Amino acid sequence: MIQLAIAVFIILIGSALCSGAEAALLSVPLLKVKQFVQDKPSPSAIALLSIRQRVSRPLATIVVLNNIFNIVGSIVVGRIATNQFDNTGLGIFSAMLTFCIILFAEILPKTVGERYAQTIALMVAIPVRAMTIVFTPLIWLLEHITAPLTKGRKGPITDEAEIRLLTMLGYQEGLIEDDEAEMIDRVFRLNDLKAADIMTPRVAITFISSEAVLQEIQDEIIASQHTRILVIGEDLDHVVGVALKAELLTALVQGHGSAKIKDIMRQVHYVPDTERTDRLIKTFQSLREHLMVVVDEYGGVSGVVTLEDTLEVLTGEIVDETDRNVDLQAFARQRQKRILRRSGFRQQKL
């Protein structure tokens, strides 16, 4: 009877350790393990990272060990129990053993392993890695047998939807502040929005002619709320440069009022209206510019986009003391409606 009790105890303990280790290792996300290694690169954390980066072999090792305990152990226990019980007693013992294996070797260990996943995973990482090395020949053979069934492209460890969900859960649980959650959400909008979505439309653009004399348009320059003013040629679809308001006013103060705008303007850069916002930020950084002209597929001017426009995707509307119209896109839409109403009224009169 003592031999039988020892055999049953070994089966339950061995199978429980395998089940708990499997549940713990699979419950710790790979990103969390990488964080462990960065914060405190202990041998257990490094071993756990090695396991999670290629979990198939350690998992196969645990499954093999679990089946050894369950199958081989059950055979041994069955032989011992045959000598101890009659047919009726053997049936009752088998039912009780099955119930104990299900409860104490499967359900309970996996529940504990999932609940205390981080602690248990770090505890078993080094032993599991060592056992994986011992079972390497057998695992290699199993991998080649199952290779035709497991071929395929490996998916990413996470995606945008999961990060958004984690952000929302972190905010709901108080781990992330509301402004942090909003900022994370805005970051993902960078590659969803294009230049056409954030630009100032052409109907709201301030511009001056390249042939204009500085002194003749000084009132217009002073009244402008923009620090950068487009310089055009024959019409708005022919933008030839950009003039800084500060440089124009400096020229007036220094007595260069007779100079033409084209002599003071700077080079302007162009960007297609389909350009993504995240690429726009990099372009502004590389060019060290704050304004670019947005053109459509036919080369016509659709509007202008500034570095401030791209940053507002992340921070929300930025308003300074010189802004009279906070939302220039809304202002442009209202202006366009007024122009259409006026044109419609004139057609009726004609």
Phi, psi and omega in degrees: 000324179296319177300319180296316180296318179296318180297315179297319180298317180296318178300310183296315181294313181298313180294323179295318178298318179295315181295315179295319179296318179299313180297319181294314182296323181280343183272343180271117181296150180299322179297324178293321179295319177298325177294321176304312184294322180291318183286315183213091185286068178280162178303323179295318180294319179295319178295320179295321178296319178299321179292315185288333179288331175220080191279347185296316181291312176300323179294319177296323177298315180296318179297318178297314179298318180298318180289329175297314179297316185287313186280304181296318179298320179295324178295315180296314180297322180297320179293318180293318182293330180297326180278349185257330187235159170276187184299316181295312180297325179294321178295317179296318180297319180297319179295317179294320179295318178298316178298318180294320179296315180298316185280306189270343181250350181234292188295305184297313179298321180290325176295314178295319180297323179287323183288319180248047189300312186297312181296313183292320180299318178293327180290321186264355186301310183294313177300318180296320179296321178295317178295327178296320178295319180297320184269010183307313180302316180293318180295321178300318179295317179295323179298319180289330177289320183267358183305317180299335182270345185246009178289147180150164181285132180281131182282165179291157181286341177202174178211179184298319181298321181292320179294320176299318180295317178297323177296315180296318179294320178297323178291318180295328181269002177082010180278337181234134179289159183296324179290328177292317178297320179294321179295318179298318179296322180292328179300320181289345178280346184301315181272001176267333181264146179248172181302324180295336182279335186243356185286163168273118184298160186296332180290346180250011183278139171265129183215160176223159181279143179293337181270357182291146176273136187304316184292330184287335183244023183296324178296320179294321179294314181296323183284343182293138178271358184262143177276344178231130185238131179291144176246124185246163175267248183285331176205183185291338178282358178239075178279125185252348180178187178221138181246136176276130181301321180298320180290325178294315179293324177297318179297321178296315181296324182279002175087022178257039183294339180276356181287151176272155184299324183295341179276348184246342186291166177246167178291145178245148180250153184244153179214139179291153182289350178267001181294133180288153184295321181296325177286329178298318180300316179296323179294317177300320180293317183289322181277344184056044178241163180241356181212140175221152179271132180264126181242151179272187184293343180261002180091359178282153182282122177266333181166197177229149177232140182242165175300325178297322179299319181290322180292331179293339175297326180273321190256346190092182185298128176255119183236129174249183187289348181264352183281119176265328176247112185291309181254098182290334177293316177295320178299320180294320179296319178295319179296320180295322177296319179296320179295318180294321179294319179295318180296322179294321179294320179294321179297323178295321180293324179289000000 
